[in-house]
C-alpha cells in the first residue's frame, strides 16, 4: 500500500492520512488530525492553525 503522510496543523505530527482520527475541511482545504484533542483545538480557532505553514515541534498533546 502507498500511504500518504500528512501533517497535523495543531501539533505538527506527521501521520498517515488513512490513520487520521478526524478530518476537517476549512476554506476549501482538508486538514487531518492525530487526535481528537488536536481536531477540537483546530475547530475552536481554525484561523490560528490553518495559516501556520511549517511549524516546528509539537504544540499540543505530544
PQR file of N, CA, C, O and H, with PARSE charges and radii, in Angstrom:
ATOM      1  N   UNK A   1       0.829  -1.193   0.000 -0.4000 1.5000
ATOM      2  CA  UNK A   1       0.000   0.000   0.000 -0.0000 2.0000
ATOM      3  C   UNK A   1       0.867   1.248   0.000  0.5500 1.7000
ATOM      4  O   UNK A   1       1.957   1.278   0.571 -0.5500 1.4000
ATOM      5  N   UNK A   2       0.354   2.268  -0.652 -0.4000 1.5000
ATOM      6  CA  UNK A   2       1.075   3.531  -0.719 -0.0000 2.0000
ATOM      7  C   UNK A   2       0.344   4.548   0.151  0.5500 1.7000
ATOM      8  O   UNK A   2      -0.630   5.159  -0.288 -0.5500 1.4000
ATOM      9  H   UNK A   2      -0.532   2.244  -1.116  0.4000 1.0000
ATOM     10  N   UNK A   3       0.814   4.728   1.377 -0.4000 1.5000
ATOM     11  CA  UNK A   3       0.157   5.645   2.296 -0.0000 2.0000
ATOM     12  C   UNK A   3       0.728   7.046   2.142  0.5500 1.7000
ATOM     13  O   UNK A   3       1.922   7.230   1.904 -0.5500 1.4000
ATOM     14  H   UNK A   3       1.606   4.232   1.733  0.4000 1.0000
ATOM     15  N   UNK A   4      -0.147   8.020   2.282 -0.4000 1.5000
ATOM     16  CA  UNK A   4       0.271   9.403   2.161 -0.0000 2.0000
ATOM     17  C   UNK A   4       0.390  10.015   3.554  0.5500 1.7000
ATOM     18  O   UNK A   4      -0.542   9.944   4.354 -0.5500 1.4000
ATOM     19  H   UNK A   4      -1.116   7.871   2.475  0.4000 1.0000
ATOM     20  N   UNK A   5       1.537  10.613   3.834 -0.4000 1.5000
ATOM     21  CA  UNK A   5       1.741  11.283   5.122 -0.0000 2.0000
ATOM     22  C   UNK A   5       1.173  12.698   5.045  0.5500 1.7000
ATOM     23  O   UNK A   5       1.320  13.391   4.038 -0.5500 1.4000
ATOM     24  H   UNK A   5       2.295  10.671   3.184  0.4000 1.0000
ATOM     25  N   UNK A   6       0.529  13.101   6.119 -0.4000 1.5000
ATOM     26  CA  UNK A   6       0.014  14.459   6.256 -0.0000 2.0000
ATOM     27  C   UNK A   6       0.468  14.991   7.608  0.5500 1.7000
ATOM     28  O   UNK A   6       0.862  14.228   8.490 -0.5500 1.4000
ATOM     29  H   UNK A   6       0.410  12.538   6.936  0.4000 1.0000
ATOM     30  N   UNK A   7       0.409  16.297   7.757 -0.4000 1.5000
ATOM     31  CA  UNK A   7       0.861  16.916   8.996 -0.0000 2.0000
ATOM     32  C   UNK A   7      -0.323  17.502   9.749  0.5500 1.7000
ATOM     33  O   UNK A   7      -1.097  18.286   9.201 -0.5500 1.4000
ATOM     34  H   UNK A   7       0.089  16.917   7.040  0.4000 1.0000
ATOM     35  N   UNK A   8      -0.453  17.116  10.996 -0.4000 1.5000
ATOM     36  CA  UNK A   8      -1.477  17.682  11.869 -0.0000 2.0000
ATOM     37  C   UNK A   8      -1.131  19.161  12.048  0.5500 1.7000
ATOM     38  O   UNK A   8      -0.041  19.473  12.527 -0.5500 1.4000
ATOM     39  H   UNK A   8       0.176  16.478  11.441  0.4000 1.0000
ATOM     40  N   UNK A   9      -2.037  20.088  11.673 -0.4000 1.5000
ATOM     41  CA  UNK A   9      -1.706  21.511  11.747 -0.0000 2.0000
ATOM     42  C   UNK A   9      -1.607  22.059  13.167  0.5500 1.7000
ATOM     43  O   UNK A   9      -1.068  23.146  13.371 -0.5500 1.4000
ATOM     44  H   UNK A   9      -2.923  19.834  11.284  0.4000 1.0000
ATOM     45  N   UNK A  10      -2.114  21.331  14.137 -0.4000 1.5000
ATOM     46  CA  UNK A  10      -2.077  21.807  15.521 -0.0000 2.0000
ATOM     47  C   UNK A  10      -0.753  21.457  16.187  0.5500 1.7000
ATOM     48  O   UNK A  10      -0.086  22.329  16.744 -0.5500 1.4000
ATOM     49  H   UNK A  10      -2.552  20.448  13.971  0.4000 1.0000
ATOM     50  N   UNK A  11      -0.371  20.185  16.132 -0.4000 1.5000
ATOM     51  CA  UNK A  11       0.842  19.762  16.841 -0.0000 2.0000
ATOM     52  C   UNK A  11       2.034  19.525  15.922  0.5500 1.7000
ATOM     53  O   UNK A  11       3.168  19.414  16.389 -0.5500 1.4000
ATOM     54  H   UNK A  11      -0.913  19.476  15.679  0.4000 1.0000
ATOM     55  N   UNK A  12       1.783  19.447  14.620 -0.4000 1.5000
ATOM     56  CA  UNK A  12       2.878  19.247  13.678 -0.0000 2.0000
ATOM     57  C   UNK A  12       3.266  17.797  13.456  0.5500 1.7000
ATOM     58  O   UNK A  12       4.185  17.514  12.688 -0.5500 1.4000
ATOM     59  H   UNK A  12       0.862  19.537  14.240  0.4000 1.0000
ATOM     60  N   UNK A  13       2.587  16.884  14.108 -0.4000 1.5000
ATOM     61  CA  UNK A  13       2.911  15.462  13.974 -0.0000 2.0000
ATOM     62  C   UNK A  13       2.552  14.964  12.575  0.5500 1.7000
ATOM     63  O   UNK A  13       1.486  15.288  12.050 -0.5500 1.4000
ATOM     64  H   UNK A  13       1.840  17.114  14.732  0.4000 1.0000
ATOM     65  N   UNK A  14       3.443  14.180  11.976 -0.4000 1.5000
ATOM     66  CA  UNK A  14       3.155  13.573  10.677 -0.0000 2.0000
ATOM     67  C   UNK A  14       2.469  12.236  10.908  0.5500 1.7000
ATOM     68  O   UNK A  14       2.933  11.399  11.682 -0.5500 1.4000
ATOM     69  H   UNK A  14       4.309  13.917  12.402  0.4000 1.0000
ATOM     70  N   UNK A  15       1.353  12.062  10.214 -0.4000 1.5000
ATOM     71  CA  UNK A  15       0.559  10.843  10.354 -0.0000 2.0000
ATOM     72  C   UNK A  15       0.172  10.331   8.970  0.5500 1.7000
ATOM     73  O   UNK A  15       0.209  11.069   7.985 -0.5500 1.4000
ATOM     74  H   UNK A  15       0.976  12.742   9.585  0.4000 1.0000
ATOM     75  N   UNK A  16      -0.193   9.069   8.916 -0.4000 1.5000
ATOM     76  CA  UNK A  16      -0.732   8.513   7.678 -0.0000 2.0000
ATOM     77  C   UNK A  16      -2.141   9.074   7.507  0.5500 1.7000
ATOM     78  O   UNK A  16      -2.936   9.075   8.446 -0.5500 1.4000
ATOM     79  H   UNK A  16      -0.222   8.469   9.715  0.4000 1.0000
ATOM     80  N   UNK A  17      -2.437   9.545   6.313 -0.4000 1.5000
ATOM     81  CA  UNK A  17      -3.746  10.132   6.030 -0.0000 2.0000
ATOM     82  C   UNK A  17      -4.878   9.183   6.426  0.5500 1.7000
ATOM     83  O   UNK A  17      -5.885   9.606   6.994 -0.5500 1.4000
ATOM     84  H   UNK A  17      -1.791   9.544   5.550  0.4000 1.0000
ATOM     85  N   UNK A  18      -4.701   7.909   6.121 -0.4000 1.5000
ATOM     86  CA  UNK A  18      -5.726   6.912   6.404 -0.0000 2.0000
ATOM     87  C   UNK A  18      -5.893   6.638   7.895  0.5500 1.7000
ATOM     88  O   UNK A  18      -6.911   6.082   8.308 -0.5500 1.4000
ATOM     89  H   UNK A  18      -3.883   7.566   5.659  0.4000 1.0000
ATOM     90  N   UNK A  19      -4.913   7.018   8.704 -0.4000 1.5000
ATOM     91  CA  UNK A  19      -4.972   6.761  10.145 -0.0000 2.0000
ATOM     92  C   UNK A  19      -5.391   7.986  10.955  0.5500 1.7000
ATOM     93  O   UNK A  19      -5.420   7.936  12.185 -0.5500 1.4000
ATOM     94  H   UNK A  19      -4.086   7.469   8.369  0.4000 1.0000
ATOM     95  N   UNK A  20      -5.712   9.074  10.281 -0.4000 1.5000
ATOM     96  CA  UNK A  20      -6.116  10.293  10.985 -0.0000 2.0000
ATOM     97  C   UNK A  20      -7.376  10.023  11.808  0.5500 1.7000
ATOM     98  O   UNK A  20      -8.286   9.324  11.363 -0.5500 1.4000
ATOM     99  H   UNK A  20      -5.688   9.116   9.282  0.4000 1.0000
ATOM    100  N   UNK A  21      -7.411  10.585  13.005 -0.4000 1.5000
ATOM    101  CA  UNK A  21      -8.565  10.429  13.886 -0.0000 2.0000
ATOM    102  C   UNK A  21      -9.757  11.206  13.333  0.5500 1.7000
ATOM    103  O   UNK A  21     -10.903  10.771  13.445 -0.5500 1.4000
ATOM    104  H   UNK A  21      -6.671  11.153  13.367  0.4000 1.0000
ATOM    105  N   UNK A  22      -9.467  12.365  12.733 -0.4000 1.5000
ATOM    106  CA  UNK A  22     -10.536  13.196  12.188 -0.0000 2.0000
ATOM    107  C   UNK A  22     -10.001  14.024  11.037  0.5500 1.7000
ATOM    108  O   UNK A  22      -8.811  14.330  10.963 -0.5500 1.4000
ATOM    109  H   UNK A  22      -8.536  12.718  12.642  0.4000 1.0000
ATOM    110  N   UNK A  23     -10.916  14.381  10.135 -0.4000 1.5000
ATOM    111  CA  UNK A  23     -10.600  15.251   9.008 -0.0000 2.0000
ATOM    112  C   UNK A  23     -11.568  16.421   9.052  0.5500 1.7000
ATOM    113  O   UNK A  23     -12.767  16.223   9.247 -0.5500 1.4000
ATOM    114  H   UNK A  23     -11.883  14.132  10.195  0.4000 1.0000
ATOM    115  N   UNK A  24     -11.063  17.648   8.873 -0.4000 1.5000
ATOM    116  CA  UNK A  24     -11.900  18.844   8.877 -0.0000 2.0000
ATOM    117  C   UNK A  24     -11.603  19.627   7.606  0.5500 1.7000
ATOM    118  O   UNK A  24     -10.444  19.793   7.228 -0.5500 1.4000
ATOM    119  H   UNK A  24     -10.089  17.809   8.715  0.4000 1.0000
ATOM    120  N   UNK A  25     -12.650  20.105   6.950 -0.4000 1.5000
ATOM    121  CA  UNK A  25     -12.455  20.963   5.786 -0.0000 2.0000
ATOM    122  C   UNK A  25     -12.621  22.410   6.230  0.5500 1.7000
ATOM    123  O   UNK A  25     -13.585  22.754   6.914 -0.5500 1.4000
ATOM    124  H   UNK A  25     -13.592  19.970   7.257  0.4000 1.0000
ATOM    125  N   UNK A  26     -11.677  23.245   5.836 -0.4000 1.5000
ATOM    126  CA  UNK A  26     -11.714  24.663   6.194 -0.0000 2.0000
ATOM    127  C   UNK A  26     -11.218  25.462   5.000  0.5500 1.7000
ATOM    128  O   UNK A  26     -10.109  25.241   4.514 -0.5500 1.4000
ATOM    129  H   UNK A  26     -10.894  22.965   5.280  0.4000 1.0000
ATOM    130  N   UNK A  27     -12.029  26.376   4.536 -0.4000 1.5000
ATOM    131  CA  UNK A  27     -11.703  27.241   3.402 -0.0000 2.0000
ATOM    132  C   UNK A  27     -11.220  26.428   2.193  0.5500 1.7000
ATOM    133  O   UNK A  27     -10.252  26.801   1.531 -0.5500 1.4000
ATOM    134  H   UNK A  27     -12.930  26.556   4.931  0.4000 1.0000
ATOM    135  N   UNK A  28     -11.901  25.324   1.920 -0.4000 1.5000
ATOM    136  CA  UNK A  28     -11.609  24.517   0.749 -0.0000 2.0000
ATOM    137  C   UNK A  28     -10.430  23.571   0.866  0.5500 1.7000
ATOM    138  O   UNK A  28     -10.070  22.909  -0.107 -0.5500 1.4000
ATOM    139  H   UNK A  28     -12.688  25.020   2.458  0.4000 1.0000
ATOM    140  N   UNK A  29      -9.828  23.497   2.031 -0.4000 1.5000
ATOM    141  CA  UNK A  29      -8.684  22.605   2.231 -0.0000 2.0000
ATOM    142  C   UNK A  29      -9.013  21.597   3.326  0.5500 1.7000
ATOM    143  O   UNK A  29      -9.701  21.917   4.295 -0.5500 1.4000
ATOM    144  H   UNK A  29     -10.120  24.035   2.822  0.4000 1.0000
ATOM    145  N   UNK A  30      -8.515  20.378   3.158 -0.4000 1.5000
ATOM    146  CA  UNK A  30      -8.729  19.337   4.163 -0.0000 2.0000
ATOM    147  C   UNK A  30      -7.556  19.286   5.129  0.5500 1.7000
ATOM    148  O   UNK A  30      -6.395  19.327   4.723 -0.5500 1.4000
ATOM    149  H   UNK A  30      -7.956  20.118   2.370  0.4000 1.0000
ATOM    150  N   UNK A  31      -7.881  19.197   6.415 -0.4000 1.5000
ATOM    151  CA  UNK A  31      -6.878  19.101   7.475 -0.0000 2.0000
ATOM    152  C   UNK A  31      -7.115  17.797   8.225  0.5500 1.7000
ATOM    153  O   UNK A  31      -8.255  17.424   8.502 -0.5500 1.4000
ATOM    154  H   UNK A  31      -8.825  19.164   6.744  0.4000 1.0000
ATOM    155  N   UNK A  32      -6.034  17.116   8.547 -0.4000 1.5000
ATOM    156  CA  UNK A  32      -6.095  15.812   9.204 -0.0000 2.0000
ATOM    157  C   UNK A  32      -5.447  15.905  10.580  0.5500 1.7000
ATOM    158  O   UNK A  32      -4.491  16.654  10.779 -0.5500 1.4000
ATOM    159  H   UNK A  32      -5.108  17.419   8.322  0.4000 1.0000
ATOM    160  N   UNK A  33      -5.986  15.123  11.540 -0.4000 1.5000
ATOM    161  CA  UNK A  33      -5.557  15.248  12.930 -0.0000 2.0000
ATOM    162  C   UNK A  33      -5.180  13.911  13.546  0.5500 1.7000
ATOM    163  O   UNK A  33      -5.799  12.883  13.273 -0.5500 1.4000
ATOM    164  H   UNK A  33      -6.763  14.514  11.378  0.4000 1.0000
ATOM    165  N   UNK A  34      -4.147  13.951  14.387 -0.4000 1.5000
ATOM    166  CA  UNK A  34      -3.644  12.752  15.058 -0.0000 2.0000
ATOM    167  C   UNK A  34      -4.502  12.384  16.261  0.5500 1.7000
ATOM    168  O   UNK A  34      -4.500  11.234  16.699 -0.5500 1.4000
ATOM    169  H   UNK A  34      -3.645  14.787  14.608  0.4000 1.0000
ATOM    170  N   UNK A  35      -5.237  13.357  16.797 -0.4000 1.5000
ATOM    171  CA  UNK A  35      -6.044  13.103  17.988 -0.0000 2.0000
ATOM    172  C   UNK A  35      -7.293  13.971  17.974  0.5500 1.7000
ATOM    173  O   UNK A  35      -7.365  14.974  17.264 -0.5500 1.4000
ATOM    174  H   UNK A  35      -5.239  14.291  16.441  0.4000 1.0000
ATOM    175  N   UNK A  36      -8.272  13.566  18.768 -0.4000 1.5000
ATOM    176  CA  UNK A  36      -9.493  14.354  18.900 -0.0000 2.0000
ATOM    177  C   UNK A  36      -9.174  15.712  19.528  0.5500 1.7000
ATOM    178  O   UNK A  36      -9.784  16.724  19.185 -0.5500 1.4000
ATOM    179  H   UNK A  36      -8.213  12.751  19.345  0.4000 1.0000
ATOM    180  N   UNK A  37      -8.214  15.719  20.447 -0.4000 1.5000
ATOM    181  CA  UNK A  37      -7.815  16.973  21.102 -0.0000 2.0000
ATOM    182  C   UNK A  37      -7.315  17.992  20.075  0.5500 1.7000
ATOM    183  O   UNK A  37      -7.696  19.161  20.123 -0.5500 1.4000
ATOM    184  H   UNK A  37      -7.719  14.897  20.726  0.4000 1.0000
ATOM    185  N   UNK A  38      -6.470  17.550  19.158 -0.4000 1.5000
ATOM    186  CA  UNK A  38      -5.962  18.461  18.125 -0.0000 2.0000
ATOM    187  C   UNK A  38      -7.094  18.937  17.217  0.5500 1.7000
ATOM    188  O   UNK A  38      -7.142  20.112  16.852 -0.5500 1.4000
ATOM    189  H   UNK A  38      -6.161  16.600  19.119  0.4000 1.0000
ATOM    190  N   UNK A  39      -7.999  18.039  16.852 -0.4000 1.5000
ATOM    191  CA  UNK A  39      -9.128  18.409  15.999 -0.0000 2.0000
ATOM    192  C   UNK A  39      -9.999  19.458  16.684  0.5500 1.7000
ATOM    193  O   UNK A  39     -10.439  20.413  16.043 -0.5500 1.4000
ATOM    194  H   UNK A  39      -7.960  17.084  17.148  0.4000 1.0000
ATOM    195  N   UNK A  40     -10.249  19.288  17.975 -0.4000 1.5000
ATOM    196  CA  UNK A  40     -11.073  20.250  18.713 -0.0000 2.0000
ATOM    197  C   UNK A  40     -10.386  21.612  18.814  0.5500 1.7000
ATOM    198  O   UNK A  40     -11.039  22.647  18.681 -0.5500 1.4000
ATOM    199  H   UNK A  40      -9.891  18.513  18.496  0.4000 1.0000
ATOM    200  N   UNK A  41      -9.079  21.614  19.047 -0.4000 1.5000
ATOM    201  CA  UNK A  41      -8.343  22.882  19.105 -0.0000 2.0000
ATOM    202  C   UNK A  41      -8.440  23.606  17.769  0.5500 1.7000
ATOM    203  O   UNK A  41      -8.617  24.824  17.730 -0.5500 1.4000
ATOM    204  H   UNK A  41      -8.549  20.773  19.155  0.4000 1.0000
ATOM    205  N   UNK A  42      -8.324  22.859  16.675 -0.4000 1.5000
ATOM    206  CA  UNK A  42      -8.437  23.452  15.349 -0.0000 2.0000
ATOM    207  C   UNK A  42      -9.831  24.042  15.143  0.5500 1.7000
ATOM    208  O   UNK A  42      -9.969  25.173  14.677 -0.5500 1.4000
ATOM    209  H   UNK A  42      -8.180  21.870  16.707  0.4000 1.0000
ATOM    210  N   UNK A  43     -10.858  23.277  15.488 -0.4000 1.5000
ATOM    211  CA  UNK A  43     -12.237  23.741  15.306 -0.0000 2.0000
ATOM    212  C   UNK A  43     -12.538  24.978  16.140  0.5500 1.7000
ATOM    213  O   UNK A  43     -13.313  25.837  15.718 -0.5500 1.4000
ATOM    214  H   UNK A  43     -10.747  22.358  15.866  0.4000 1.0000
ATOM    215  N   UNK A  44     -11.934  25.078  17.318 -0.4000 1.5000
ATOM    216  CA  UNK A  44     -12.145  26.236  18.187 -0.0000 2.0000
ATOM    217  C   UNK A  44     -11.531  27.504  17.610  0.5500 1.7000
ATOM    218  O   UNK A  44     -12.036  28.602  17.847 -0.5500 1.4000
ATOM    219  H   UNK A  44     -11.305  24.381  17.662  0.4000 1.0000
ATOM    220  N   UNK A  45     -10.446  27.362  16.856 -0.4000 1.5000
ATOM    221  CA  UNK A  45      -9.757  28.530  16.303 -0.0000 2.0000
ATOM    222  C   UNK A  45      -9.008  28.147  15.021  0.5500 1.7000
ATOM    223  O   UNK A  45      -7.777  28.134  15.009 -0.5500 1.4000
ATOM    224  H   UNK A  45     -10.035  26.470  16.664  0.4000 1.0000
ATOM    225  N   UNK A  46      -9.736  27.837  13.949 -0.4000 1.5000
ATOM    226  CA  UNK A  46      -9.074  27.358  12.730 -0.0000 2.0000
ATOM    227  C   UNK A  46      -8.098  28.358  12.127  0.5500 1.7000
ATOM    228  O   UNK A  46      -7.081  27.963  11.558 -0.5500 1.4000
ATOM    229  H   UNK A  46     -10.736  27.848  13.959  0.4000 1.0000
ATOM    230  N   UNK A  47      -8.392  29.628  12.245 -0.4000 1.5000
ATOM    231  CA  UNK A  47      -7.514  30.655  11.667 -0.0000 2.0000
ATOM    232  C   UNK A  47      -6.110  30.601  12.271  0.5500 1.7000
ATOM    233  O   UNK A  47      -5.126  30.866  11.582 -0.5500 1.4000
ATOM    234  H   UNK A  47      -9.218  29.949  12.707  0.4000 1.0000
ATOM    235  N   UNK A  48      -6.020  30.263  13.537 -0.4000 1.5000
ATOM    236  CA  UNK A  48      -4.720  30.186  14.212 -0.0000 2.0000
ATOM    237  C   UNK A  48      -3.836  29.091  13.618  0.5500 1.7000
ATOM    238  O   UNK A  48      -2.616  29.243  13.551 -0.5500 1.4000
ATOM    239  H   UNK A  48      -6.820  30.047  14.097  0.4000 1.0000
ATOM    240  N   UNK A  49      -4.446  27.996  13.191 -0.4000 1.5000
ATOM    241  CA  UNK A  49      -3.680  26.840  12.731 -0.0000 2.0000
ATOM    242  C   UNK A  49      -3.618  26.684  11.213  0.5500 1.7000
ATOM    243  O   UNK A  49      -2.645  26.141  10.690 -0.5500 1.4000
ATOM    244  H   UNK A  49      -5.436  27.872  13.246  0.4000 1.0000
ATOM    245  N   UNK A  50      -4.634  27.148  10.504 -0.4000 1.5000
ATOM    246  CA  UNK A  50      -4.710  26.936   9.058 -0.0000 2.0000
ATOM    247  C   UNK A  50      -3.600  27.647   8.300  0.5500 1.7000
ATOM    248  O   UNK A  50      -3.188  27.183   7.236 -0.5500 1.4000
ATOM    249  H   UNK A  50      -5.425  27.589  10.929  0.4000 1.0000
ATOM    250  N   UNK A  51      -3.121  28.735   8.811 -0.4000 1.5000
ATOM    251  CA  UNK A  51      -2.123  29.525   8.089 -0.0000 2.0000
ATOM    252  C   UNK A  51      -0.749  29.468   8.733  0.5500 1.7000
ATOM    253  O   UNK A  51       0.083  30.350   8.520 -0.5500 1.4000
ATOM    254  H   UNK A  51      -3.456  29.112   9.674  0.4000 1.0000
ATOM    255  N   UNK A  52      -0.518  28.440   9.510 -0.4000 1.5000
ATOM    256  CA  UNK A  52       0.759  28.295  10.204 -0.0000 2.0000
ATOM    257  C   UNK A  52       1.923  28.021   9.280  0.5500 1.7000
ATOM    258  O   UNK A  52       3.049  28.450   9.532 -0.5500 1.4000
ATOM    259  H   UNK A  52      -1.194  27.723   9.683  0.4000 1.0000
ATOM    260  N   UNK A  53       1.641  27.295   8.198 -0.4000 1.5000
ATOM    261  CA  UNK A  53       2.739  26.879   7.330 -0.0000 2.0000
ATOM    262  C   UNK A  53       3.540  25.813   8.031  0.5500 1.7000
ATOM    263  O   UNK A  53       2.971  24.901   8.632 -0.5500 1.4000
ATOM    264  H   UNK A  53       0.726  26.946   7.993  0.4000 1.0000
ATOM    265  N   UNK A  54       4.840  25.912   7.964 -0.4000 1.5000
ATOM    266  CA  UNK A  54       5.690  24.905   8.592 -0.0000 2.0000
ATOM    267  C   UNK A  54       5.927  25.281  10.047  0.5500 1.7000
ATOM    268  O   UNK A  54       6.526  26.314  10.346 -0.5500 1.4000
ATOM    269  H   UNK A  54       5.301  26.653   7.476  0.4000 1.0000
ATOM    270  N   UNK A  55       5.453  24.437  10.937 -0.4000 1.5000
ATOM    271  CA  UNK A  55       5.688  24.684  12.355 -0.0000 2.0000
ATOM    272  C   UNK A  55       6.823  23.793  12.828  0.5500 1.7000
ATOM    273  O   UNK A  55       7.151  22.788  12.196 -0.5500 1.4000
ATOM    274  H   UNK A  55       4.966  23.598  10.694  0.4000 1.0000
ATOM    275  N   UNK A  56       7.398  24.166  13.914 -0.4000 1.5000
ATOM    276  CA  UNK A  56       8.497  23.380  14.473 -0.0000 2.0000
ATOM    277  C   UNK A  56       8.047  22.772  15.792  0.5500 1.7000
ATOM    278  O   UNK A  56       7.499  23.453  16.659 -0.5500 1.4000
ATOM    279  H   UNK A  56       7.132  24.982  14.427  0.4000 1.0000
ATOM    280  N   UNK A  57       8.287  21.493  15.921 -0.4000 1.5000
ATOM    281  CA  UNK A  57       7.975  20.820  17.176 -0.0000 2.0000
ATOM    282  C   UNK A  57       6.496  20.533  17.324  0.5500 1.7000
ATOM    283  O   UNK A  57       5.705  20.746  16.405 -0.5500 1.4000
ATOM    284  H   UNK A  57       8.732  20.940  15.217  0.4000 1.0000
ATOM    285  N   UNK A  58       6.150  20.055  18.477 -0.4000 1.5000
ATOM    286  CA  UNK A  58       4.770  19.707  18.767 -0.0000 2.0000
ATOM    287  C   UNK A  58       4.170  20.772  19.657  0.5500 1.7000
ATOM    288  O   UNK A  58       4.806  21.236  20.603 -0.5500 1.4000
ATOM    289  H   UNK A  58       6.793  19.883  19.223  0.4000 1.0000
ATOM    290  N   UNK A  59       2.934  21.160  19.350 -0.4000 1.5000
ATOM    291  CA  UNK A  59       2.337  22.256  20.063 -0.0000 2.0000
ATOM    292  C   UNK A  59       1.274  21.905  21.066  0.5500 1.7000
ATOM    293  O   UNK A  59       0.882  22.762  21.857 -0.5500 1.4000
ATOM    294  H   UNK A  59       2.417  20.783  18.581  0.4000 1.0000
ATOM    295  N   UNK A  60       0.782  20.662  21.070 -0.4000 1.5000
ATOM    296  CA  UNK A  60      -0.336  20.455  21.977 -0.0000 2.0000
ATOM    297  C   UNK A  60      -0.192  19.236  22.865  0.5500 1.7000
ATOM    298  O   UNK A  60       0.004  19.349  24.075 -0.5500 1.4000
ATOM    299  H   UNK A  60       1.101  19.966  20.427  0.4000 1.0000
ATOM    300  N   UNK A  61      -0.290  18.111  22.268 -0.4000 1.5000
ATOM    301  CA  UNK A  61      -0.595  16.935  23.074 -0.0000 2.0000
ATOM    302  C   UNK A  61       0.451  15.835  23.017  0.5500 1.7000
ATOM    303  O   UNK A  61       0.165  14.713  23.435 -0.5500 1.4000
ATOM    304  H   UNK A  61      -0.449  18.020  21.285  0.4000 1.0000
ATOM    305  N   UNK A  62       1.630  16.101  22.529 -0.4000 1.5000
ATOM    306  CA  UNK A  62       2.630  15.031  22.389 -0.0000 2.0000
ATOM    307  C   UNK A  62       3.939  15.421  23.013  0.5500 1.7000
ATOM    308  O   UNK A  62       4.892  14.642  22.987 -0.5500 1.4000
ATOM    309  H   UNK A  62       1.863  17.012  22.190  0.4000 1.0000
TER
END
